[in-house]
Amino acid sequence: MQLIESGARGVSMVYQLGVDRILIPLAIVAGLAGGAMIGSEIARMQAPESPYMH
């Protein structure tokens, strides 16, 4: 019984480490994509109106 409990704790720790290794890069990519979207909107708002651009 003790072996099963220690094995379950080990599997739980490996799962948590794996999730952590996936979530951090996803958070970085989401932050970069959000910053790019906000930056492009700001650039579009500051650009002068041109009759030649649609």
Backbone hydrogen bonds in HBPLUS format (Angstrom, degrees):
<---DONOR---> <-ACCEPTOR-->    atom                        ^
c    i                          cat <-CA-CA->   ^        H-A-AA   ^      H-
h    n   atom  resd res      DA  || num        DHA   H-A  angle D-A-AA Bond
n    s   type  num  typ     dist DA aas  dist angle  dist       angle   num
A0005-GLU N   A0001-MET O   3.11 MM   4  6.44 158.6  2.15 149.7 154.9     1
A0006-SER N   A0002-GLN O   3.02 MM   4  6.28 163.4  2.05 150.7 154.7     2
A0007-GLY N   A0003-LEU O   2.96 MM   4  6.05 150.9  2.05 142.5 151.0     3
A0008-ALA N   A0004-ILE O   2.90 MM   4  6.09 152.5  1.98 146.8 154.1     4
A0009-ARG N   A0005-GLU O   3.03 MM   4  6.28 153.9  2.10 145.8 152.6     5
A0010-GLY N   A0006-SER O   3.04 MM   4  6.22 152.5  2.12 140.9 148.2     6
A0011-VAL N   A0007-GLY O   2.98 MM   4  6.22 159.0  2.03 149.4 154.3     7
A0012-SER N   A0008-ALA O   2.97 MM   4  6.09 155.6  2.03 143.9 151.0     8
A0013-MET N   A0009-ARG O   2.98 MM   4  6.21 153.4  2.05 145.6 152.2     9
A0014-VAL N   A0010-GLY O   3.05 MM   4  6.31 161.5  2.09 149.9 154.4    10
A0015-TYR N   A0011-VAL O   2.97 MM   4  6.15 158.1  2.02 148.4 154.5    11
A0016-GLN N   A0012-SER O   3.01 MM   4  6.24 158.9  2.05 147.8 153.1    12
A0017-LEU N   A0013-MET O   2.99 MM   4  6.22 158.8  2.04 151.1 156.5    13
A0018-GLY N   A0014-VAL O   2.95 MM   4  6.12 153.8  2.02 146.0 153.5    14
A0019-VAL N   A0015-TYR O   2.94 MM   4  6.18 159.3  1.99 152.9 157.9    15
A0020-ASP N   A0016-GLN O   3.03 MM   4  6.15 156.4  2.09 144.0 150.5    16
A0021-ARG N   A0017-LEU O   3.04 MM   4  6.26 149.3  2.13 143.2 150.9    17
A0022-ILE N   A0018-GLY O   3.22 MM   4  6.48 128.4  2.50 137.5 150.2    18
A0022-ILE N   A0019-VAL O   3.14 MM   3  5.17 138.6  2.31  96.8 108.6    19
A0023-LEU N   A0019-VAL O   2.88 MM   4  6.08 165.1  1.90 158.3 162.2    20
A0024-ILE N   A0020-ASP O   3.32 MM   4  6.25 167.2  2.34 147.1 149.0    21
A0026-LEU N   A0022-ILE O   3.30 MM   4  6.43 157.3  2.35 146.9 153.6    22
A0027-ALA N   A0023-LEU O   2.86 MM   4  6.04 152.3  1.94 150.1 157.4    23
A0028-ILE N   A0024-ILE O   3.03 MM   4  6.30 154.5  2.09 150.9 157.8    24
A0029-VAL N   A0025-PRO O   2.94 MM   4  6.17 164.8  1.96 151.4 154.9    25
A0030-ALA N   A0026-LEU O   2.91 MM   4  6.06 159.9  1.95 146.8 152.8    26
A0031-GLY N   A0027-ALA O   2.95 MM   4  6.07 154.8  2.01 143.7 150.4    27
A0032-LEU N   A0028-ILE O   2.95 MM   4  6.20 160.1  1.99 152.0 157.2    28
A0033-ALA N   A0029-VAL O   2.92 MM   4  6.09 160.8  1.96 150.2 155.6    29
A0034-GLY N   A0030-ALA O   2.92 MM   4  6.04 158.3  1.96 145.5 151.8    30
A0035-GLY N   A0031-GLY O   2.93 MM   4  6.08 158.3  1.97 147.2 153.1    31
A0036-ALA N   A0032-LEU O   2.94 MM   4  6.13 152.9  2.02 145.0 152.4    32
A0037-MET N   A0033-ALA O   2.99 MM   4  6.23 155.0  2.05 147.1 153.6    33
A0038-ILE N   A0034-GLY O   2.98 MM   4  6.20 164.9  2.00 151.4 155.3    34
A0039-GLY N   A0035-GLY O   2.85 MM   4  5.94 160.7  1.89 146.4 152.5    35
A0040-SER N   A0036-ALA O   2.94 MM   4  6.08 155.9  2.00 144.7 150.7    36
A0041-GLU N   A0037-MET O   3.07 MM   4  6.29 152.7  2.15 145.4 152.7    37
A0042-ILE N   A0038-ILE O   2.98 MM   4  6.23 158.0  2.03 151.6 157.4    38
A0043-ALA N   A0039-GLY O   2.96 MM   4  6.13 161.5  1.99 148.2 153.4    39
A0044-ARG N   A0040-SER O   2.96 MM   4  6.08 150.9  2.04 140.0 147.9    40
A0045-MET N   A0041-GLU O   2.99 MM   4  6.20 149.5  2.08 144.3 152.2    41
A0046-GLN N   A0042-ILE O   3.06 MM   4  6.27 144.5  2.19 146.5 155.6    42
A0047-ALA N   A0043-ALA O   3.10 MM   4  6.14 127.5  2.39 140.2 152.0    43
A0053-MET N   A0050-SER O   3.32 MM   3  5.58 160.1  2.36 107.8 113.2    44
